[in-house]
Amino acid sequence: MAVRPFVVGVSGASGAVLARRCVEMLLARELPVALTVTDVAAGIWQDELGTSLSQDLAVWGARVRYYPAEHMPAPIASGSYRTRGMIVVPCSMATVAAIAHGTSTSLLTRAADVCLKEGRRLVLVPRETPLSAIHLENLLRLARLGVRIVPPVPAFYNHPTSLDEVVDFVVGRALEALGVPDGLPASYRYVQEEP
Ligand SMILES: Cc1cc2nc3c(=O)[nH]c(=O)nc-3n(C[C@H](O)[C@H](O)[C@H](O)COP(=O)(O)O)c2cc1C
């Protein structure tokens, strides 16, 4: 992988469609992806999307390097392997807690810990409602460390007419936080920018 990849972590919260769209939007911009998915997330992927993770990986081919989150030995576990940052989408409250407390017991949480220690961008798309004080305290702890917290909250000013549009907006905003150029398509902006 010549160009440094973006790491995409997928944990076991509802919202597999956000994860799949995130990978698709990075690939559409010809940006390489290192993907790590927890066991629970792979089950939710099948359940919510009706296709297995393996099927989607087969479609993406070599453009996506896949590392199961339960298998620690992988380049993204090391700070010496350079990446362009990491997004965890969707991010469960269990994974928020693990990242906030540096437990690094899975490849996913270790890769996030690497971003923190190396000062690389880390974006979380936390999916839970309502949020308890524990959830909020963990998120605040991470926000104070510079982690971008981008919950999957739709906007209504662009008058979405489909779930796809809502998903694209949510993922686009998260990709912008990750530093992806034109992460959010122009048509989703509140005010169209001057050329
Ligand atoms: C179908 C299903 C949906 C879930 N949705 C959420 C969710 O939206 N948010 C959340 O924080 N946990 C959710 N959970 C619970 C997490 O999967 C659980 O805490 C798990 O330990 C997370 O592990 P992981 O973050 O390592 O994937 C869900 C579990 C299942 C089975």
The ligand as an ORCA input file, in Angstrom:
! r2SCAN-3c Opt
* xyz 0 1
  C     -27.841     -6.157     17.592
  C     -27.021     -5.382     18.572
  C     -27.035     -4.018     18.526
  C     -26.264     -3.264     19.419
  N     -26.292     -1.914     19.320
  C     -25.510     -1.188     20.142
  C     -25.462      0.221     19.971
  O     -26.111      0.814     19.107
  N     -24.634      0.920     20.784
  C     -23.841      0.308     21.728
  O     -23.088      1.008     22.415
  N     -23.870     -1.040     21.905
  C     -24.682     -1.801     21.128
  N     -24.701     -3.157     21.281
  C     -23.915     -3.776     22.348
  C     -22.464     -4.023     21.915
  O     -22.439     -4.854     20.779
  C     -21.675     -4.686     23.075
  O     -21.463     -3.746     24.106
  C     -20.357     -5.269     22.587
  O     -19.638     -5.745     23.718
  C     -19.535     -4.254     21.861
  O     -18.284     -4.831     21.549
  P     -17.303     -4.130     20.488
  O     -17.366     -2.661     20.739
  O     -15.961     -4.707     20.814
  O     -17.788     -4.534     19.148
  C     -25.475     -3.923     20.402
  C     -25.450     -5.312     20.426
  C     -26.212     -6.030     19.524
  C     -26.146     -7.531     19.569
*
